[in-house]
Amino acid sequence: MNKKWIFIAVPTLVITLLVLLGVGTGHYLATYPFHRKISKRISSESMGKLLSSEKREELAKVYHPQKDLLSLMDNFSWNVANTVTPFVGNGPRPGKSANAHINNLQCRSSREIIFPKPQNVIRIFLTGGSTAYGSGAPSDETTVGGYLESLLQENLRKTSEKKYEVFTLATPAWASTHERIAIENRISEWEPDLVISLSGVNDVHWGRLGNNSLWFQTYEDEFFSILLNNAHKKAGYPSLIDVSDIQENPVSPSLVAQRLRKNILLSSYVLSFSQVPYVFFLQPSLALTQKELSNREEKLLRDQEYFTQCYQEIAQELSKVPAPFFHFSDLRSVFDSLPSDNEIFLDSYHFGDKGNQIIAQAMFEFLGKTNLFLE
């Protein structure tokens, strides 16, 4: 009886183990391409995962001193967790992404937007790419939008009954086309009193890579496309076809500027229906600053000629936009007076909280000069 049981049990066990091994191997082979891509994407969500200990100490100079800064960098949001988003392709995923809070309408804020808008509230929206989003900021409050809201509240509440709120709807790698669609389809519906764009550098960035800023895929779009193509391949179907408008050489600076101007005109037109002012701040970048650079900052310099040409064209185009509620401010020189020992740049386009605060102060002063405090 025992021998008979063994003769039955052993083959059954072997077959079961082989089946389990086959299932496990099949599952691994099927999911590995997805796991590899997704884990690489997740690793870029916080700044600390991208930095060595030595690099953290170097970059600490672009931040205001604070306790445990080097360890806190582990949780500084860099490439925000994204989700597929209508019409713009991708946008921040509601919830928590490292130290960033993303509300239900995909703005970087721990507060939800209240509808209808409460009385005595001045509601401002800030759009842009990673600089506006606040990649590398120590908190939601130390992004450009966070600092701007604090400046408005601290300086204007003394003489006004109004409450100022600034919501940031921005995503790393977004260009002015994404901002325009977000303004047209979302922000214009959210009872804005003022809309601000801190932008320009990504239009130039994508143009340098040969992309038509009106018809291209961001890195996040490409990520989602790769996952979908892997699924097609596993299911035995042909790959998708990329229909982005890409050329081999950089886009001419004049065309980069013309496409940006088109987005500005369309955004201004939509906002003019409600007589909402629209301010475009041409954001600073390392390639264009006249600041005295540290040795580390100087090593980051690249593409100066192309960026200079593009920014000159953009400034010319935007200084003559024929829209009654549009205002333009060029922030290229915002850091020019700083000495080399006052480091500002994390890389070519991004800043620590020191840089964010200086940009917010420049915005605040411009709003005051143009009587856009909306008191």
Secondary structure by P-SEA (a helix, b strand, c coil): caaaaaaaaaaaaaaaaaaaaaaaaaaaaacaaaaaaaaaaaaaccccccccaaaaaaaccccccccccccccccccccccccccccccccccccccccbbbcccccccccccccccccccbbbbbbbcccccccccccccccaaaaaaaaaaacccccccbbbbbbbbccccccaaaaaaaaacccccccccbbbbcccaaaaaaaaacccccccccaaaaaaaaaaaaaaaaabbbbbbbccccccccccaaaaaaaaaaaaaaaaaaaaacbbbbbbbbccccccccccccaaaaaaccaaaaaaaaaaaaaaaaaccccccbbbbbccccccccccccccccccccccaaaaaaaaaaaaaaaaaaccccc
